[in-house]
Amino acid sequence: MNIELRGIAGPEGWPAPGCRCASCGRLRAAGVRHEPATPARILVGGVPAEDLPRADVPGGYEVHGPHGRRALVAAGPGAVPEPRPGVRYDAVLLDLAGSPEHLGRLRRVGAVTAETAVMAVHVDHRIASPAELDRRMAFWRSPGDGPHRTLLLGGSRSGKSAEAELRLAACPEVLYVATGPSGDGDPEWRARVDAHRRRRPAWWRTAETTDLAGVLASAAGAVLVDGIGTWLAGAMDETAAWDDPARVSPLLDDLVAAWRGTRARVVAVSDEVGLSLVPETPSGRAFRDLLGGLNQRLAAESEEAALVVAGRVMELGVPGSGATGPAVTGPG
């Protein structure tokens, strides 16, 4: 389905008039402006969408193009257009800056297939830059299956979990593997767990388990692991390795082997421990050393690895790949 967008922005355009945010400021400084994505600026086969047969649906409308082809279009920022039952769309034009998980839902119900063209409209300063939109669209257009492994590193509250969820938002099925405690008896930790759950799409499945190697060995779809650090702490408890770190080595080897051999599309979150102070206790130093070594082993077996700092993502190149340095994008 041949679609040309002569405008991708929200009703005020991007940058928005008078807006002083960083996103609008960057575009204004570069002399770039994106016009609103009105039906007159959405061309299907060279014909404006406003001149083609249309049918309203909750949250948007369908455009009926030549040869019986259909496009589903979001009405505006924040709108999530509902597909008609049984319809497979040739194109979808969605508010991906605000609701990328809606693309995952459309895939889940069969309205979007591998042949569907996916486009972002109503884009505005909710996203940092056109380059950041392109980065995210690369994940969302081709969520795919595995094997594919991504390791996301970062410090506490760096935004690494949000980045992991963002990368898999458009997948129709995601298994979220929570390796830490559920928070029973700890109200503050429970609040953290609940906040993570509210942020995830309702149709994602959750597995609270420490058998991470078993999950990776059996899974075939999209898997989000949060996180490697809490898994290691549990493994050290299980093997009484705080005083004798060598006891946990077989579990580390099993995890790395399962990571290497998985059929799934895995995004795993882990703590970057190399930038903090040296722990004061022997057990703290043992944990740091084990996690740092495990991160290196998993990264070596990963197609992608990135460091998340203050919500910004630094892609970590593969040694010898010809990369000249990390690409920095954000916010993630």
PAKOLFI-915742 format. One record per residue (C-alpha): residue number from 1; residue in three letters; x, y, z. Coordinates in Angstrom, 2 decimals. Layout:
<kolzas>
<kolza NUM,'Ala',<X,Y,Z>>
...
</kolzas>
This chain:
<kolzas>
<kolza 1,'Met',<0.00,0.00,0.00>>
<kolza 2,'Asn',<1.72,3.19,-1.18>>
<kolza 3,'Ile',<1.37,5.83,1.55>>
<kolza 4,'Glu',<3.15,9.18,1.59>>
<kolza 5,'Leu',<3.18,11.30,4.74>>
<kolza 6,'Arg',<3.54,15.03,4.15>>
<kolza 7,'Gly',<3.08,15.63,7.84>>
<kolza 8,'Ile',<3.72,13.40,10.86>>
<kolza 9,'Ala',<3.19,15.76,13.77>>
<kolza 10,'Gly',<0.40,16.45,16.24>>
<kolza 11,'Pro',<-2.14,19.26,15.79>>
<kolza 12,'Glu',<0.32,22.04,16.71>>
<kolza 13,'Gly',<3.16,20.69,14.63>>
<kolza 14,'Trp',<6.63,19.81,15.89>>
<kolza 15,'Pro',<8.14,22.01,17.25>>
<kolza 16,'Ala',<5.02,23.43,18.87>>
<kolza 17,'Pro',<4.68,27.22,18.67>>
<kolza 18,'Gly',<6.14,28.91,21.74>>
<kolza 19,'Cys',<7.15,25.63,23.40>>
<kolza 20,'Arg',<10.47,25.85,25.27>>
<kolza 21,'Cys',<11.05,22.13,25.84>>
<kolza 22,'Ala',<14.31,20.52,24.72>>
<kolza 23,'Ser',<12.65,18.48,21.98>>
<kolza 24,'Cys',<11.10,21.52,20.32>>
<kolza 25,'Gly',<14.24,23.55,20.96>>
<kolza 26,'Arg',<16.43,21.06,19.12>>
<kolza 27,'Leu',<14.24,21.12,16.02>>
<kolza 28,'Arg',<13.87,24.89,16.11>>
<kolza 29,'Ala',<17.65,25.34,16.33>>
<kolza 30,'Ala',<18.11,23.00,13.35>>
<kolza 31,'Gly',<15.50,24.88,11.33>>
<kolza 32,'Val',<13.29,21.79,11.08>>
<kolza 33,'Arg',<9.50,21.72,11.35>>
<kolza 34,'His',<7.14,18.78,10.93>>
<kolza 35,'Glu',<3.58,19.61,9.88>>
<kolza 36,'Pro',<0.47,18.03,11.44>>
<kolza 37,'Ala',<-0.63,14.64,10.13>>
<kolza 38,'Thr',<-4.02,15.75,8.81>>
<kolza 39,'Pro',<-6.02,13.61,6.33>>
<kolza 40,'Ala',<-5.05,16.13,3.63>>
<kolza 41,'Arg',<-1.36,15.35,4.24>>
<kolza 42,'Ile',<-1.77,11.55,4.26>>
<kolza 43,'Leu',<-1.63,10.41,0.66>>
<kolza 44,'Val',<-2.70,6.89,-0.30>>
<kolza 45,'Gly',<-1.70,6.03,-3.85>>
<kolza 46,'Gly',<-1.18,9.77,-4.42>>
<kolza 47,'Val',<-4.71,10.64,-3.24>>
<kolza 48,'Pro',<-5.27,12.57,0.01>>
<kolza 49,'Ala',<-6.96,10.43,2.66>>
<kolza 50,'Glu',<-9.69,13.05,2.99>>
<kolza 51,'Asp',<-10.75,12.27,-0.59>>
<kolza 52,'Leu',<-10.93,8.49,-0.12>>
<kolza 53,'Pro',<-13.75,6.41,1.35>>
<kolza 54,'Arg',<-13.48,6.42,5.14>>
<kolza 55,'Ala',<-15.16,4.70,8.03>>
<kolza 56,'Asp',<-14.95,5.87,11.62>>
<kolza 57,'Val',<-13.83,3.45,14.33>>
<kolza 58,'Pro',<-13.34,4.16,18.04>>
<kolza 59,'Gly',<-10.12,6.16,18.36>>
<kolza 60,'Gly',<-9.66,6.80,14.65>>
<kolza 61,'Tyr',<-10.77,5.83,11.18>>
<kolza 62,'Glu',<-10.21,3.42,8.35>>
<kolza 63,'Val',<-9.14,4.60,4.91>>
<kolza 64,'His',<-10.23,2.43,2.00>>
<kolza 65,'Gly',<-7.65,2.52,-0.77>>
<kolza 66,'Pro',<-7.43,0.90,-4.21>>
<kolza 67,'His',<-7.94,-2.86,-4.66>>
<kolza 68,'Gly',<-9.75,-3.23,-1.34>>
<kolza 69,'Arg',<-6.76,-2.26,0.77>>
<kolza 70,'Arg',<-7.27,-0.65,4.15>>
<kolza 71,'Ala',<-5.30,1.58,6.49>>
<kolza 72,'Leu',<-6.10,2.16,10.17>>
<kolza 73,'Val',<-5.34,5.70,11.34>>
<kolza 74,'Ala',<-5.23,7.15,14.87>>
<kolza 75,'Ala',<-7.43,10.21,15.26>>
<kolza 76,'Gly',<-4.85,12.22,17.19>>
<kolza 77,'Pro',<-2.30,12.15,20.02>>
<kolza 78,'Gly',<-3.34,9.63,22.66>>
<kolza 79,'Ala',<-5.88,7.93,20.39>>
<kolza 80,'Val',<-5.78,4.13,20.06>>
<kolza 81,'Pro',<-7.89,3.13,17.06>>
<kolza 82,'Glu',<-9.86,-0.08,17.42>>
<kolza 83,'Pro',<-9.62,-2.55,14.53>>
<kolza 84,'Arg',<-12.71,-4.02,12.95>>
<kolza 85,'Pro',<-13.14,-7.72,13.84>>
<kolza 86,'Gly',<-11.40,-10.00,11.39>>
<kolza 87,'Val',<-9.77,-7.20,9.37>>
<kolza 88,'Arg',<-6.07,-7.40,8.53>>
<kolza 89,'Tyr',<-4.76,-3.96,7.66>>
<kolza 90,'Asp',<-2.33,-3.17,4.89>>
<kolza 91,'Ala',<-1.05,-0.16,6.85>>
<kolza 92,'Val',<-1.46,1.34,10.32>>
<kolza 93,'Leu',<-0.71,4.97,11.20>>
<kolza 94,'Leu',<-0.49,5.15,14.96>>
<kolza 95,'Asp',<0.48,7.42,17.85>>
<kolza 96,'Leu',<3.61,5.38,18.57>>
<kolza 97,'Ala',<5.20,8.21,20.54>>
<kolza 98,'Gly',<2.46,7.83,23.13>>
<kolza 99,'Ser',<1.17,4.26,22.86>>
<kolza 100,'Pro',<3.63,1.85,21.23>>
<kolza 101,'Glu',<2.02,-1.02,23.12>>
<kolza 102,'His',<-1.12,-0.53,21.01>>
<kolza 103,'Leu',<0.85,-1.88,18.05>>
<kolza 104,'Gly',<1.56,-4.98,20.11>>
<kolza 105,'Arg',<-2.15,-5.36,20.82>>
<kolza 106,'Leu',<-3.00,-5.02,17.13>>
<kolza 107,'Arg',<-0.47,-7.72,16.34>>
<kolza 108,'Arg',<-1.89,-9.86,19.11>>
<kolza 109,'Val',<-5.41,-9.78,17.62>>
<kolza 110,'Gly',<-4.16,-10.32,14.07>>
<kolza 111,'Ala',<-5.02,-6.85,12.73>>
<kolza 112,'Val',<-1.33,-6.20,12.00>>
<kolza 113,'Thr',<0.76,-8.84,10.25>>
<kolza 114,'Ala',<4.32,-9.06,8.94>>
<kolza 115,'Glu',<3.09,-7.50,5.70>>
<kolza 116,'Thr',<1.48,-4.47,7.35>>
<kolza 117,'Ala',<3.23,-1.13,6.86>>
<kolza 118,'Val',<3.71,0.57,10.26>>
<kolza 119,'Met',<4.01,4.36,10.45>>
<kolza 120,'Ala',<4.13,6.92,13.25>>
<kolza 121,'Val',<1.82,9.93,13.15>>
<kolza 122,'His',<0.87,12.68,15.63>>
<kolza 123,'Val',<4.51,12.79,16.72>>
<kolza 124,'Asp',<5.43,15.68,19.00>>
<kolza 125,'His',<7.65,16.68,21.89>>
<kolza 126,'Arg',<6.75,13.55,23.86>>
<kolza 127,'Ile',<9.76,12.10,22.06>>
<kolza 128,'Ala',<13.22,13.62,22.16>>
<kolza 129,'Ser',<14.06,13.90,18.47>>
<kolza 130,'Pro',<13.46,12.43,15.02>>
<kolza 131,'Ala',<16.59,10.31,15.52>>
<kolza 132,'Glu',<15.11,8.86,18.69>>
<kolza 133,'Leu',<11.88,8.10,16.84>>
<kolza 134,'Asp',<13.87,6.26,14.15>>
<kolza 135,'Arg',<15.69,4.26,16.83>>
<kolza 136,'Arg',<12.45,3.15,18.42>>
<kolza 137,'Met',<10.76,2.43,15.09>>
<kolza 138,'Ala',<13.54,-0.04,14.31>>
<kolza 139,'Phe',<12.39,-2.09,17.33>>
<kolza 140,'Trp',<8.69,-1.65,16.74>>
<kolza 141,'Arg',<8.51,-2.33,13.02>>
<kolza 142,'Ser',<10.29,-5.67,13.28>>
<kolza 143,'Pro',<9.81,-7.08,16.78>>
<kolza 144,'Gly',<10.59,-10.54,15.37>>
<kolza 145,'Asp',<11.40,-13.74,17.12>>
<kolza 146,'Gly',<14.72,-15.06,18.26>>
<kolza 147,'Pro',<17.29,-16.02,18.72>>
<kolza 148,'His',<18.30,-12.47,19.58>>
<kolza 149,'Arg',<19.85,-11.28,22.84>>
<kolza 150,'Thr',<20.09,-7.74,24.23>>
<kolza 151,'Leu',<21.83,-6.86,27.51>>
<kolza 152,'Leu',<20.92,-3.48,29.05>>
<kolza 153,'Leu',<23.25,-2.21,31.75>>
<kolza 154,'Gly',<22.75,0.72,34.07>>
<kolza 155,'Gly',<22.81,1.96,37.62>>
<kolza 156,'Ser',<19.94,2.33,40.04>>
<kolza 157,'Arg',<17.07,4.42,38.62>>
<kolza 158,'Ser',<18.94,4.85,35.35>>
<kolza 159,'Gly',<15.93,4.00,33.18>>
<kolza 160,'Lys',<17.20,0.59,32.09>>
<kolza 161,'Ser',<13.95,-1.23,32.91>>
<kolza 162,'Ala',<11.88,1.35,31.03>>
<kolza 163,'Glu',<14.21,0.98,28.02>>
<kolza 164,'Ala',<13.79,-2.81,28.12>>
<kolza 165,'Glu',<10.00,-2.46,28.15>>
<kolza 166,'Leu',<10.17,0.08,25.32>>
<kolza 167,'Arg',<12.14,-2.29,23.08>>
<kolza 168,'Leu',<9.53,-5.02,23.39>>
<kolza 169,'Ala',<6.42,-2.81,23.54>>
<kolza 170,'Ala',<5.25,-3.71,20.03>>
<kolza 171,'Cys',<5.55,-7.47,20.47>>
<kolza 172,'Pro',<2.26,-9.39,20.54>>
<kolza 173,'Glu',<3.40,-11.72,23.33>>
<kolza 174,'Val',<5.96,-10.98,26.04>>
<kolza 175,'Leu',<7.01,-13.09,29.01>>
<kolza 176,'Tyr',<8.21,-10.82,31.82>>
<kolza 177,'Val',<10.59,-12.74,34.09>>
<kolza 178,'Ala',<10.85,-11.19,37.54>>
<kolza 179,'Thr',<13.84,-12.69,39.30>>
<kolza 180,'Gly',<13.58,-10.69,42.52>>
<kolza 181,'Pro',<11.37,-11.02,45.60>>
<kolza 182,'Ser',<7.66,-10.26,45.29>>
<kolza 183,'Gly',<7.79,-7.71,48.11>>
<kolza 184,'Asp',<5.56,-9.52,50.58>>
<kolza 185,'Gly',<6.27,-8.03,53.99>>
<kolza 186,'Asp',<8.15,-5.04,52.54>>
<kolza 187,'Pro',<5.73,-2.25,51.59>>
<kolza 188,'Glu',<8.37,-0.10,49.88>>
<kolza 189,'Trp',<9.60,-2.96,47.68>>
<kolza 190,'Arg',<6.02,-4.01,47.01>>
<kolza 191,'Ala',<5.27,-0.49,45.76>>
<kolza 192,'Arg',<8.19,-0.76,43.34>>
<kolza 193,'Val',<6.95,-4.10,42.02>>
<kolza 194,'Asp',<3.41,-2.76,41.59>>
<kolza 195,'Ala',<4.68,0.31,39.72>>
<kolza 196,'His',<6.49,-1.95,37.25>>
<kolza 197,'Arg',<3.36,-4.04,36.74>>
<kolza 198,'Arg',<1.16,-1.01,36.05>>
<kolza 199,'Arg',<3.64,0.18,33.44>>
<kolza 200,'Arg',<3.48,-3.06,31.45>>
<kolza 201,'Pro',<0.70,-3.97,28.98>>
<kolza 202,'Ala',<-2.03,-6.03,30.63>>
<kolza 203,'Trp',<-1.60,-8.95,28.19>>
<kolza 204,'Trp',<2.07,-9.54,29.08>>
<kolza 205,'Arg',<2.60,-12.71,31.08>>
<kolza 206,'Thr',<4.67,-12.64,34.26>>
<kolza 207,'Ala',<6.83,-15.39,35.71>>
<kolza 208,'Glu',<8.33,-14.86,39.16>>
<kolza 209,'Thr',<11.14,-17.39,39.18>>
<kolza 210,'Thr',<14.83,-17.88,39.79>>
<kolza 211,'Asp',<15.01,-20.68,37.21>>
<kolza 212,'Leu',<16.22,-18.29,34.56>>
<kolza 213,'Ala',<18.21,-20.92,32.68>>
<kolza 214,'Gly',<15.08,-23.07,32.44>>
<kolza 215,'Val',<13.02,-20.17,31.06>>
<kolza 216,'Leu',<15.63,-19.33,28.43>>
<kolza 217,'Ala',<15.89,-22.97,27.40>>
<kolza 218,'Ser',<12.14,-23.36,26.86>>
<kolza 219,'Ala',<10.98,-19.92,25.65>>
<kolza 220,'Ala',<10.60,-19.11,21.96>>
<kolza 221,'Gly',<8.93,-15.66,21.84>>
<kolza 222,'Ala',<9.85,-12.34,23.45>>
<kolza 223,'Val',<11.26,-12.46,26.98>>
<kolza 224,'Leu',<12.14,-9.58,29.29>>
<kolza 225,'Val',<14.39,-10.44,32.23>>
<kolza 226,'Asp',<14.48,-8.00,35.13>>
<kolza 227,'Gly',<17.04,-8.54,36.30>>
<kolza 228,'Ile',<20.35,-10.36,36.33>>
<kolza 229,'Gly',<21.54,-8.77,39.58>>
<kolza 230,'Thr',<18.59,-9.98,41.64>>
<kolza 231,'Trp',<18.93,-13.41,40.02>>
<kolza 232,'Leu',<22.59,-13.57,41.10>>
<kolza 233,'Ala',<21.72,-12.55,44.67>>
<kolza 234,'Gly',<19.17,-15.36,44.81>>
<kolza 235,'Ala',<21.63,-17.83,43.31>>
<kolza 236,'Met',<24.23,-16.89,45.93>>
<kolza 237,'Asp',<21.65,-17.42,48.67>>
<kolza 238,'Glu',<20.70,-20.79,47.18>>
<kolza 239,'Thr',<24.29,-22.03,47.03>>
<kolza 240,'Ala',<25.56,-20.33,50.22>>
<kolza 241,'Ala',<28.13,-18.57,48.06>>
<kolza 242,'Trp',<28.46,-15.34,50.03>>
<kolza 243,'Asp',<31.40,-16.77,51.95>>
<kolza 244,'Asp',<32.60,-19.06,49.15>>
<kolza 245,'Pro',<31.83,-17.51,45.75>>
<kolza 246,'Ala',<33.05,-20.57,43.87>>
<kolza 247,'Arg',<29.91,-22.43,44.94>>
<kolza 248,'Val',<27.74,-20.41,42.55>>
<kolza 249,'Ser',<29.94,-21.01,39.49>>
<kolza 250,'Pro',<27.90,-23.97,38.11>>
<kolza 251,'Leu',<24.74,-21.84,38.11>>
<kolza 252,'Leu',<26.56,-19.04,36.28>>
<kolza 253,'Asp',<27.80,-21.50,33.68>>
<kolza 254,'Asp',<24.28,-22.90,33.24>>
<kolza 255,'Leu',<22.85,-19.40,32.75>>
<kolza 256,'Val',<25.46,-18.41,30.15>>
<kolza 257,'Ala',<24.90,-21.68,28.27>>
<kolza 258,'Ala',<21.12,-21.12,28.27>>
<kolza 259,'Trp',<21.60,-17.52,27.12>>
<kolza 260,'Arg',<23.82,-18.69,24.26>>
<kolza 261,'Gly',<21.42,-21.46,23.23>>
<kolza 262,'Thr',<18.06,-19.73,23.61>>
<kolza 263,'Arg',<15.55,-19.53,20.75>>
<kolza 264,'Ala',<13.85,-16.49,22.30>>
<kolza 265,'Arg',<14.14,-12.78,21.67>>
<kolza 266,'Val',<15.53,-11.77,25.06>>
<kolza 267,'Val',<16.08,-8.36,26.57>>
<kolza 268,'Ala',<17.74,-8.59,29.98>>
<kolza 269,'Val',<18.42,-5.83,32.50>>
<kolza 270,'Ser',<21.51,-5.93,34.69>>
<kolza 271,'Asp',<23.30,-3.59,37.09>>
<kolza 272,'Glu',<26.51,-1.96,35.96>>
<kolza 273,'Val',<28.77,-2.42,38.96>>
<kolza 274,'Gly',<32.06,-1.10,37.62>>
<kolza 275,'Leu',<31.38,2.59,38.26>>
<kolza 276,'Ser',<30.66,2.53,41.99>>
<kolza 277,'Leu',<32.88,2.52,45.05>>
<kolza 278,'Val',<34.59,-0.68,46.14>>
<kolza 279,'Pro',<32.22,-2.42,48.60>>
<kolza 280,'Glu',<33.41,-2.43,52.20>>
<kolza 281,'Thr',<32.53,-6.07,52.95>>
<kolza 282,'Pro',<33.97,-9.27,51.47>>
<kolza 283,'Ser',<30.50,-10.46,50.49>>
<kolza 284,'Gly',<29.80,-7.15,48.74>>
<kolza 285,'Arg',<33.05,-7.39,46.81>>
<kolza 286,'Ala',<32.27,-10.99,45.88>>
<kolza 287,'Phe',<28.87,-9.99,44.50>>
<kolza 288,'Arg',<30.36,-7.10,42.53>>
<kolza 289,'Asp',<33.07,-9.28,41.02>>
<kolza 290,'Leu',<30.68,-12.09,40.12>>
<kolza 291,'Leu',<28.11,-9.77,38.56>>
<kolza 292,'Gly',<30.73,-7.84,36.62>>
<kolza 293,'Gly',<32.13,-11.08,35.24>>
<kolza 294,'Leu',<28.66,-12.41,34.42>>
<kolza 295,'Asn',<27.77,-9.18,32.60>>
<kolza 296,'Gln',<30.88,-9.58,30.46>>
<kolza 297,'Arg',<30.03,-13.18,29.60>>
<kolza 298,'Leu',<26.43,-12.35,28.69>>
<kolza 299,'Ala',<27.48,-9.31,26.64>>
<kolza 300,'Ala',<29.92,-11.48,24.71>>
<kolza 301,'Glu',<27.00,-13.73,23.72>>
<kolza 302,'Ser',<24.64,-10.84,22.85>>
<kolza 303,'Glu',<23.77,-9.34,19.51>>
<kolza 304,'Glu',<23.24,-5.99,21.25>>
<kolza 305,'Ala',<24.36,-4.38,24.48>>
<kolza 306,'Ala',<23.74,-0.87,25.76>>
<kolza 307,'Leu',<24.42,1.30,28.79>>
<kolza 308,'Val',<21.56,3.42,30.12>>
<kolza 309,'Val',<22.49,6.59,32.03>>
<kolza 310,'Ala',<19.91,9.14,33.19>>
<kolza 311,'Gly',<17.42,7.70,30.71>>
<kolza 312,'Arg',<19.81,8.07,27.78>>
<kolza 313,'Val',<21.02,5.04,25.89>>
<kolza 314,'Met',<24.59,4.41,24.78>>
<kolza 315,'Glu',<24.81,1.51,22.34>>
<kolza 316,'Leu',<27.91,-0.58,23.02>>
<kolza 317,'Gly',<29.62,-1.71,19.82>>
<kolza 318,'Val',<31.04,-5.17,19.26>>
<kolza 319,'Pro',<34.87,-5.26,19.37>>
<kolza 320,'Gly',<36.26,-5.48,15.85>>
<kolza 321,'Ser',<32.94,-4.57,14.20>>
<kolza 322,'Gly',<34.25,-1.30,12.82>>
<kolza 323,'Ala',<32.20,0.88,15.16>>
<kolza 324,'Thr',<33.96,4.12,16.03>>
<kolza 325,'Gly',<32.26,4.60,19.36>>
<kolza 326,'Pro',<28.98,4.31,21.25>>
<kolza 327,'Ala',<25.91,5.94,19.79>>
<kolza 328,'Val',<24.09,8.06,22.36>>
<kolza 329,'Thr',<20.33,8.50,22.13>>
<kolza 330,'Gly',<17.67,9.51,24.54>>
<kolza 331,'Pro',<15.75,9.85,26.53>>
<kolza 332,'Gly',<15.13,6.11,26.73>>
</kolzas>
